[in-house]
Amino acid sequence: MMKSLLLTLFAASATAFAPPQQQQLGRRHPSVSVLQSSPDSAEDLPFDPFDSFGPDETEIAVRDLTIGQGETVSDGDVATVKYVGRLIENRQQFGKVEALPIKMGQGDLVKGFEQSLLGKKVGSSYIVRIPASLAWGDRGKVSPSSGRQVIPPGSALEFEVEVLNVSNGIMGELELFGMDRVLTLIFCISLIAGAPYIDKVVNGYLASQ
């Protein structure tokens, strides 16, 4: 019985230590120009940055929907975001994520996506349009699992983004690792530490039957 319990704990620990699955959005560009609205409210836009966004655009354009009041996203932070991604050309949705932790400054993102996040506050929501040159460019994107072309070459993209959380230091690393994995690990360690006592109780119960 103890052998079976330990095997179960080992399997749970392996799952906890498995690398977290993160959806890769491309690689970061060191400097990206931004056309951005800065409304006091969603109904009070001083201008629409999308008006000047064309097929040959070289800058990202950001339309703020909600101005957050929480912590500001900075380089080195872990920002957790919710987003929906669409092709601008035909409005086809190519991605939707409810909560994705992103380590800022690691170069793991689509070039314009990370730049749109910098300076945003928790609670903010916005729409960013990214030209092809700052997204997947002429190569597009192919799904690694199906081999299907998800993003056609030369596609400009639009993301609707909500900033859910910002963390740094050890809390940021835990966020990247996955809080579900942390809890699973703590549970496994607790069971292993208590295994001799559990074994004693079980054997005592069986002996009394």
MIDRENGU-469078 format. One record per residue (C-alpha): residue in three letters; chain; z, y, x. Coordinates in nm, 3 decimals, decimal comma. Layout:
% MIDRENGU-469078
<rest=ALA | kette=A | pz=Z | py=Y | px=X>
...
END
This chain:
% MIDRENGU-469078
<rest=MET | kette=A | pz=0,000 | py=0,000 | px=0,000>
<rest=MET | kette=A | pz=0,089 | py=0,241 | px=0,283>
<rest=LYS | kette=A | pz=-0,240 | py=0,157 | px=0,456>
<rest=SER | kette=A | pz=-0,430 | py=0,250 | px=0,141>
<rest=LEU | kette=A | pz=-0,233 | py=0,575 | px=0,112>
<rest=LEU | kette=A | pz=-0,303 | py=0,670 | px=0,474>
<rest=LEU | kette=A | pz=-0,675 | py=0,597 | px=0,433>
<rest=THR | kette=A | pz=-0,682 | py=0,823 | px=0,127>
<rest=LEU | kette=A | pz=-0,505 | py=1,099 | px=0,320>
<rest=PHE | kette=A | pz=-0,749 | py=1,061 | px=0,609>
<rest=ALA | kette=A | pz=-1,046 | py=1,100 | px=0,374>
<rest=ALA | kette=A | pz=-0,889 | py=1,410 | px=0,216>
<rest=SER | kette=A | pz=-0,821 | py=1,560 | px=0,561>
<rest=ALA | kette=A | pz=-1,182 | py=1,501 | px=0,666>
<rest=THR | kette=A | pz=-1,298 | py=1,688 | px=0,359>
<rest=ALA | kette=A | pz=-1,060 | py=1,973 | px=0,433>
<rest=PHE | kette=A | pz=-1,187 | py=2,008 | px=0,790>
<rest=ALA | kette=A | pz=-1,556 | py=1,985 | px=0,696>
<rest=PRO | kette=A | pz=-1,743 | py=2,309 | px=0,777>
<rest=PRO | kette=A | pz=-1,761 | py=2,535 | px=0,471>
<rest=GLN | kette=A | pz=-2,103 | py=2,551 | px=0,310>
<rest=GLN | kette=A | pz=-2,228 | py=2,906 | px=0,319>
<rest=GLN | kette=A | pz=-2,560 | py=3,025 | px=0,192>
<rest=GLN | kette=A | pz=-2,739 | py=3,189 | px=0,481>
<rest=LEU | kette=A | pz=-2,908 | py=3,520 | px=0,401>
<rest=GLY | kette=A | pz=-3,091 | py=3,569 | px=0,729>
<rest=ARG | kette=A | pz=-3,005 | py=3,770 | px=1,040>
<rest=ARG | kette=A | pz=-2,863 | py=4,118 | px=1,079>
<rest=HIS | kette=A | pz=-3,053 | py=4,423 | px=1,206>
<rest=PRO | kette=A | pz=-2,850 | py=4,652 | px=1,432>
<rest=SER | kette=A | pz=-2,960 | py=4,972 | px=1,258>
<rest=VAL | kette=A | pz=-3,099 | py=5,012 | px=0,908>
<rest=SER | kette=A | pz=-3,170 | py=5,336 | px=0,725>
<rest=VAL | kette=A | pz=-3,034 | py=5,368 | px=0,374>
<rest=LEU | kette=A | pz=-3,150 | py=5,561 | px=0,069>
<rest=GLN | kette=A | pz=-2,835 | py=5,572 | px=-0,142>
<rest=SER | kette=A | pz=-2,704 | py=5,731 | px=-0,459>
<rest=SER | kette=A | pz=-2,340 | py=5,841 | px=-0,468>
<rest=PRO | kette=A | pz=-2,242 | py=5,886 | px=-0,831>
<rest=ASP | kette=A | pz=-1,899 | py=5,987 | px=-0,956>
<rest=SER | kette=A | pz=-1,965 | py=5,745 | px=-1,240>
<rest=ALA | kette=A | pz=-2,235 | py=5,497 | px=-1,338>
<rest=GLU | kette=A | pz=-2,379 | py=5,757 | px=-1,582>
<rest=ASP | kette=A | pz=-2,391 | py=6,045 | px=-1,334>
<rest=LEU | kette=A | pz=-2,661 | py=5,962 | px=-1,079>
<rest=PRO | kette=A | pz=-2,771 | py=6,268 | px=-0,876>
<rest=PHE | kette=A | pz=-3,100 | py=6,091 | px=-0,801>
<rest=ASP | kette=A | pz=-3,251 | py=5,746 | px=-0,827>
<rest=PRO | kette=A | pz=-3,316 | py=5,604 | px=-0,478>
<rest=PHE | kette=A | pz=-3,551 | py=5,346 | px=-0,630>
<rest=ASP | kette=A | pz=-3,801 | py=5,618 | px=-0,730>
<rest=SER | kette=A | pz=-3,926 | py=5,642 | px=-0,372>
<rest=PHE | kette=A | pz=-3,906 | py=5,269 | px=-0,293>
<rest=GLY | kette=A | pz=-4,260 | py=5,140 | px=-0,240>
<rest=PRO | kette=A | pz=-4,436 | py=4,831 | px=-0,101>
<rest=ASP | kette=A | pz=-4,453 | py=4,984 | px=0,249>
<rest=GLU | kette=A | pz=-4,091 | py=5,098 | px=0,252>
<rest=THR | kette=A | pz=-3,899 | py=5,062 | px=0,577>
<rest=GLU | kette=A | pz=-3,553 | py=5,158 | px=0,445>
<rest=ILE | kette=A | pz=-3,320 | py=4,983 | px=0,207>
<rest=ALA | kette=A | pz=-3,239 | py=5,165 | px=-0,118>
<rest=VAL | kette=A | pz=-2,896 | py=5,139 | px=-0,281>
<rest=ARG | kette=A | pz=-2,813 | py=5,233 | px=-0,640>
<rest=ASP | kette=A | pz=-2,439 | py=5,245 | px=-0,696>
<rest=LEU | kette=A | pz=-2,318 | py=5,111 | px=-1,032>
<rest=THR | kette=A | pz=-1,939 | py=5,121 | px=-0,984>
<rest=ILE | kette=A | pz=-1,741 | py=5,294 | px=-0,712>
<rest=GLY | kette=A | pz=-1,453 | py=5,068 | px=-0,610>
<rest=GLN | kette=A | pz=-1,103 | py=5,186 | px=-0,523>
<rest=GLY | kette=A | pz=-0,996 | py=4,899 | px=-0,294>
<rest=GLU | kette=A | pz=-1,019 | py=4,837 | px=0,080>
<rest=THR | kette=A | pz=-1,337 | py=4,942 | px=0,259>
<rest=VAL | kette=A | pz=-1,572 | py=4,687 | px=0,418>
<rest=SER | kette=A | pz=-1,590 | py=4,737 | px=0,796>
<rest=ASP | kette=A | pz=-1,746 | py=4,552 | px=1,087>
<rest=GLY | kette=A | pz=-1,546 | py=4,237 | px=1,168>
<rest=ASP | kette=A | pz=-1,402 | py=4,204 | px=0,816>
<rest=VAL | kette=A | pz=-1,460 | py=3,910 | px=0,586>
<rest=ALA | kette=A | pz=-1,611 | py=4,043 | px=0,264>
<rest=THR | kette=A | pz=-1,626 | py=3,816 | px=-0,038>
<rest=VAL | kette=A | pz=-1,914 | py=3,907 | px=-0,265>
<rest=LYS | kette=A | pz=-2,080 | py=3,798 | px=-0,586>
<rest=TYR | kette=A | pz=-2,455 | py=3,848 | px=-0,607>
<rest=VAL | kette=A | pz=-2,778 | py=3,773 | px=-0,786>
<rest=GLY | kette=A | pz=-3,101 | py=3,787 | px=-0,584>
<rest=ARG | kette=A | pz=-3,446 | py=3,852 | px=-0,730>
<rest=LEU | kette=A | pz=-3,799 | py=3,908 | px=-0,608>
<rest=ILE | kette=A | pz=-3,898 | py=4,265 | px=-0,686>
<rest=GLU | kette=A | pz=-4,262 | py=4,173 | px=-0,748>
<rest=ASN | kette=A | pz=-4,208 | py=3,944 | px=-1,048>
<rest=ARG | kette=A | pz=-3,829 | py=3,970 | px=-1,111>
<rest=GLN | kette=A | pz=-3,791 | py=3,597 | px=-1,042>
<rest=GLN | kette=A | pz=-3,434 | py=3,500 | px=-0,956>
<rest=PHE | kette=A | pz=-3,404 | py=3,305 | px=-0,631>
<rest=GLY | kette=A | pz=-3,030 | py=3,297 | px=-0,578>
<rest=LYS | kette=A | pz=-2,695 | py=3,343 | px=-0,751>
<rest=VAL | kette=A | pz=-2,351 | py=3,313 | px=-0,590>
<rest=GLU | kette=A | pz=-2,016 | py=3,367 | px=-0,761>
<rest=ALA | kette=A | pz=-1,802 | py=3,411 | px=-0,448>
<rest=LEU | kette=A | pz=-1,941 | py=3,407 | px=-0,094>
<rest=PRO | kette=A | pz=-1,719 | py=3,501 | px=0,205>
<rest=ILE | kette=A | pz=-1,921 | py=3,682 | px=0,473>
<rest=LYS | kette=A | pz=-1,804 | py=3,766 | px=0,827>
<rest=MET | kette=A | pz=-1,940 | py=4,113 | px=0,896>
<rest=GLY | kette=A | pz=-2,106 | py=4,167 | px=1,231>
<rest=GLN | kette=A | pz=-2,193 | py=3,803 | px=1,305>
<rest=GLY | kette=A | pz=-2,562 | py=3,844 | px=1,234>
<rest=ASP | kette=A | pz=-2,570 | py=3,583 | px=0,959>
<rest=LEU | kette=A | pz=-2,718 | py=3,804 | px=0,688>
<rest=VAL | kette=A | pz=-3,051 | py=3,936 | px=0,572>
<rest=LYS | kette=A | pz=-3,103 | py=4,251 | px=0,775>
<rest=GLY | kette=A | pz=-3,055 | py=4,498 | px=0,493>
<rest=PHE | kette=A | pz=-2,786 | py=4,308 | px=0,303>
<rest=GLU | kette=A | pz=-2,506 | py=4,358 | px=0,555>
<rest=GLN | kette=A | pz=-2,589 | py=4,725 | px=0,600>
<rest=SER | kette=A | pz=-2,563 | py=4,775 | px=0,224>
<rest=LEU | kette=A | pz=-2,211 | py=4,625 | px=0,232>
<rest=LEU | kette=A | pz=-2,069 | py=4,838 | px=0,513>
<rest=GLY | kette=A | pz=-1,858 | py=5,120 | px=0,373>
<rest=LYS | kette=A | pz=-1,833 | py=4,970 | px=0,024>
<rest=LYS | kette=A | pz=-1,491 | py=4,929 | px=-0,134>
<rest=VAL | kette=A | pz=-1,343 | py=4,634 | px=-0,320>
<rest=GLY | kette=A | pz=-1,440 | py=4,668 | px=-0,685>
<rest=SER | kette=A | pz=-1,773 | py=4,831 | px=-0,603>
<rest=SER | kette=A | pz=-2,093 | py=4,705 | px=-0,760>
<rest=TYR | kette=A | pz=-2,444 | py=4,813 | px=-0,671>
<rest=ILE | kette=A | pz=-2,809 | py=4,714 | px=-0,658>
<rest=VAL | kette=A | pz=-2,985 | py=4,710 | px=-0,323>
<rest=ARG | kette=A | pz=-3,361 | py=4,687 | px=-0,270>
<rest=ILE | kette=A | pz=-3,463 | py=4,550 | px=0,067>
<rest=PRO | kette=A | pz=-3,819 | py=4,573 | px=0,205>
<rest=ALA | kette=A | pz=-3,977 | py=4,257 | px=0,345>
<rest=SER | kette=A | pz=-3,943 | py=4,388 | px=0,701>
<rest=LEU | kette=A | pz=-3,563 | py=4,389 | px=0,661>
<rest=ALA | kette=A | pz=-3,549 | py=4,058 | px=0,473>
<rest=TRP | kette=A | pz=-3,742 | py=3,739 | px=0,557>
<rest=GLY | kette=A | pz=-4,055 | py=3,926 | px=0,664>
<rest=ASP | kette=A | pz=-4,387 | py=3,749 | px=0,697>
<rest=ARG | kette=A | pz=-4,229 | py=3,405 | px=0,731>
<rest=GLY | kette=A | pz=-4,058 | py=3,396 | px=0,390>
<rest=LYS | kette=A | pz=-3,788 | py=3,141 | px=0,325>
<rest=VAL | kette=A | pz=-3,817 | py=2,766 | px=0,269>
<rest=SER | kette=A | pz=-3,539 | py=2,564 | px=0,107>
<rest=PRO | kette=A | pz=-3,398 | py=2,325 | px=0,373>
<rest=SER | kette=A | pz=-3,318 | py=2,064 | px=0,108>
<rest=SER | kette=A | pz=-3,639 | py=2,057 | px=-0,096>
<rest=GLY | kette=A | pz=-3,890 | py=2,213 | px=0,143>
<rest=ARG | kette=A | pz=-3,997 | py=2,446 | px=-0,139>
<rest=GLN | kette=A | pz=-4,095 | py=2,804 | px=-0,062>
<rest=VAL | kette=A | pz=-3,810 | py=3,006 | px=-0,217>
<rest=ILE | kette=A | pz=-3,910 | py=3,348 | px=-0,084>
<rest=PRO | kette=A | pz=-4,286 | py=3,406 | px=-0,043>
<rest=PRO | kette=A | pz=-4,393 | py=3,576 | px=0,282>
<rest=GLY | kette=A | pz=-4,390 | py=3,956 | px=0,266>
<rest=SER | kette=A | pz=-4,151 | py=3,974 | px=-0,033>
<rest=ALA | kette=A | pz=-3,930 | py=4,273 | px=-0,104>
<rest=LEU | kette=A | pz=-3,597 | py=4,169 | px=-0,253>
<rest=GLU | kette=A | pz=-3,338 | py=4,305 | px=-0,490>
<rest=PHE | kette=A | pz=-2,971 | py=4,203 | px=-0,493>
<rest=GLU | kette=A | pz=-2,713 | py=4,297 | px=-0,752>
<rest=VAL | kette=A | pz=-2,385 | py=4,282 | px=-0,561>
<rest=GLU | kette=A | pz=-2,016 | py=4,304 | px=-0,648>
<rest=VAL | kette=A | pz=-1,752 | py=4,332 | px=-0,375>
<rest=LEU | kette=A | pz=-1,468 | py=4,100 | px=-0,475>
<rest=ASN | kette=A | pz=-1,238 | py=4,107 | px=-0,175>
<rest=VAL | kette=A | pz=-1,202 | py=4,227 | px=0,184>
<rest=SER | kette=A | pz=-0,976 | py=4,055 | px=0,437>
<rest=ASN | kette=A | pz=-0,935 | py=4,054 | px=0,813>
<rest=GLY | kette=A | pz=-0,739 | py=3,884 | px=1,087>
<rest=ILE | kette=A | pz=-0,588 | py=3,545 | px=1,005>
<rest=MET | kette=A | pz=-0,637 | py=3,599 | px=0,631>
<rest=GLY | kette=A | pz=-1,005 | py=3,662 | px=0,689>
<rest=GLU | kette=A | pz=-1,040 | py=3,342 | px=0,890>
<rest=LEU | kette=A | pz=-0,861 | py=3,147 | px=0,615>
<rest=GLU | kette=A | pz=-1,100 | py=3,297 | px=0,361>
<rest=LEU | kette=A | pz=-1,396 | py=3,177 | px=0,568>
<rest=PHE | kette=A | pz=-1,240 | py=2,834 | px=0,614>
<rest=GLY | kette=A | pz=-1,186 | py=2,807 | px=0,239>
<rest=MET | kette=A | pz=-0,855 | py=2,837 | px=0,059>
<rest=ASP | kette=A | pz=-0,918 | py=2,507 | px=-0,121>
<rest=ARG | kette=A | pz=-0,943 | py=2,337 | px=0,218>
<rest=VAL | kette=A | pz=-0,623 | py=2,509 | px=0,334>
<rest=LEU | kette=A | pz=-0,435 | py=2,384 | px=0,027>
<rest=THR | kette=A | pz=-0,577 | py=2,033 | px=0,070>
<rest=LEU | kette=A | pz=-0,467 | py=2,033 | px=0,434>
<rest=ILE | kette=A | pz=-0,114 | py=2,148 | px=0,345>
<rest=PHE | kette=A | pz=-0,094 | py=1,878 | px=0,077>
<rest=CYS | kette=A | pz=-0,207 | py=1,608 | px=0,321>
<rest=ILE | kette=A | pz=0,040 | py=1,717 | px=0,589>
<rest=SER | kette=A | pz=0,321 | py=1,717 | px=0,332>
<rest=LEU | kette=A | pz=0,234 | py=1,365 | px=0,217>
<rest=ILE | kette=A | pz=0,207 | py=1,233 | px=0,573>
<rest=ALA | kette=A | pz=0,544 | py=1,387 | px=0,661>
<rest=GLY | kette=A | pz=0,698 | py=1,226 | px=0,355>
<rest=ALA | kette=A | pz=0,519 | py=0,890 | px=0,395>
<rest=PRO | kette=A | pz=0,825 | py=0,702 | px=0,541>
<rest=TYR | kette=A | pz=1,044 | py=0,818 | px=0,251>
<rest=ILE | kette=A | pz=0,773 | py=0,726 | px=-0,003>
<rest=ASP | kette=A | pz=0,738 | py=0,383 | px=0,160>
<rest=LYS | kette=A | pz=1,115 | py=0,329 | px=0,146>
<rest=VAL | kette=A | pz=1,132 | py=0,426 | px=-0,223>
<rest=VAL | kette=A | pz=0,834 | py=0,207 | px=-0,315>
<rest=ASN | kette=A | pz=0,966 | py=-0,095 | px=-0,122>
<rest=GLY | kette=A | pz=1,309 | py=-0,049 | px=-0,278>
<rest=TYR | kette=A | pz=1,157 | py=-0,039 | px=-0,625>
<rest=LEU | kette=A | pz=0,946 | py=-0,350 | px=-0,563>
<rest=ALA | kette=A | pz=1,247 | py=-0,539 | px=-0,422>
<rest=SER | kette=A | pz=1,447 | py=-0,463 | px=-0,736>
<rest=GLN | kette=A | pz=1,185 | py=-0,613 | px=-0,967>
END
